[in-house]
Amino acid sequence: MKIGMQTWGSHGDIRPFMALAEGLQDAGHDVTLAITCVDSDRYDGLNPRAGFKIKLISTPVVPDRLLLEKIGDTILHERNAIKQTQIVIEQLFLPAESEMFEASEQLCAENDLVIGHYFLYPLGAAAERHGCPYVSIALVHGGVPSAFQPPLGVPDLGALGNRLAWRLARSVLNRKLKKYSDRLRVKNGINIARDLIDNVWASEQLTLLAISPTICERRSDWPDYYQVCGALDTQDSLVEGSVPVELQAFLSDGAPPIYMTFGSAMSGSEEKQTIALLTDAATAASVRAIIQAPHWSEFGFESNSAIHYVGSAPHSAVFPQCSLIVHHGGAGTSQSALRAGKPSVVVAHTAEQALWGRELERIGIASKLILRRRATPGRIAAAIKLVSHSKDIGENASMLGAGVAKENGVATAIKLIGDRFSA
């Protein structure tokens, strides 16, 4: 088949689609991937090295670093999950919406099947208009209604309580967030979707949850079109490169260090303070540490025998050499830590990241969640010590990681797509 794919977001929203694109291309399909990155131009020049075609659409969405920092700070300090999402849409999505929709239209016109990010409503709208088969891929499972799990940020209320909570959540989501998709559809002569969850985010043809089944079990009351395929992974070398010589030397020169990263949440006007926070936490915990921060050298930090600073690193190559991972609870980072068999300390910046933190704690491989606004060097250091000295957490992480390492989310996704859309 000719397959068009489209994604939007930060690096964590793009890597899974690159992995699936590579797998589909290797399986004999002709694949084109349209990428809209919010904060980076790191995907320039990848076409010669990628086995599939890459199109960059309005990338980066926000090229002004100071403006991006301001938006990031606003998101960080907003406690309401719905308002956080509205800020993301209005500041990081709408500026590229028209260009993304044009790309969606082209993908639907030129391909037999399109595959898109769960959040990327222009592709779903274009697929409906063109009558093009459409697969939605979700990178988090907190938005799938079920009597067996409550909506994001709501405590488990039991089957009846969860159903009622989802009914209320649908009403709020449709009132607050569906308007963006509605506006695009009306503007382009497409019927307004009935429900945000069922008809905008999900595809009733096939919606894949790109999450390890170790974390996300398929619920018995989900419609058949929801399927768990497992995490979608790609070779880090395509974007992140190899492990820097200096970093490998640090890894080899002593006890396994901890790895500390807040991913894309690290950038912002408070990046210097955040680096200091992590540095002080590592010092207070008396551990060797690798701290990942894109602009560490600009702020006067210097590596030494105890702490090594790095702008970026391939997690799949580095995490197995570390003792535990301190991170923000991003979907990709959480699953990379799990796959490496390493415990986590999660410092969540958003409601979605808090979900991942609680999930890792639930399966016994992480400390109690720390919210970013409440994080102090002492709290992070205490969590590091607790996890480092917990035999149960370490053994759980090692055991579950060994199982997850055998999963092949890309292969499972390709089979599910083939079974559903085979000629």
PEZI-V237943 format. One line per field, one symbol per residue. psi: psi as a letter, one per 30 degrees, with the letter a starting at -180 (. if undefined). burial: # if it has 9 or more other ideal C-beta (glycine too) atoms within 8 Angstrom, else .. Layout:
BEGIN
psi=???
burial=???
END
This chain:
BEGIN
psi=lkkkkklkaaeffeeeeeeeeeeeefggljkkjkkjkeglgffkgfeffkflkkkkjhklejfjeeeeeeeeeeeefkfkeeeeeeeeeeffeefgeeeeeeeeeeeefflfkkklkefifeeeeeeeefhkkkkkkkgkgfgjkkffkllkgklkgleeeeeeeeeeeeeeeeeefffeeeeeeeeghkkkkekeeefeelkgekjkjikkfeejkkkfgklffkkkflkjllkffeefalkkeeeeeeefhalkllkjkgbffeklfgeeeeeeeeeeeeeefhlkkkjkkegeffggkklafekkkkelkjeffeefglelkjlfgleeeefeeeefgklljkjkfleeeeeeeeeeeegggllkkkkefgkleeeeeeeeeeeegjeeeeeeeeeeeeeeffkieeeeeeeeeeeegk.
burial=.########################...#.##########..#..#...#.#.####.####.....#########.#..##.######.###.###.###.######..#.######.###########.#############.#..####.#..#...######..##.###.###.###.###.#.#..#.#########.############.##..#..##########.#.###..##..##.##.....############..#..##.#########.#######.##..#.#.....####..########.########################################.#.###.####..#.#.###.######.#..##.#########..#.##.###.##..##..
END
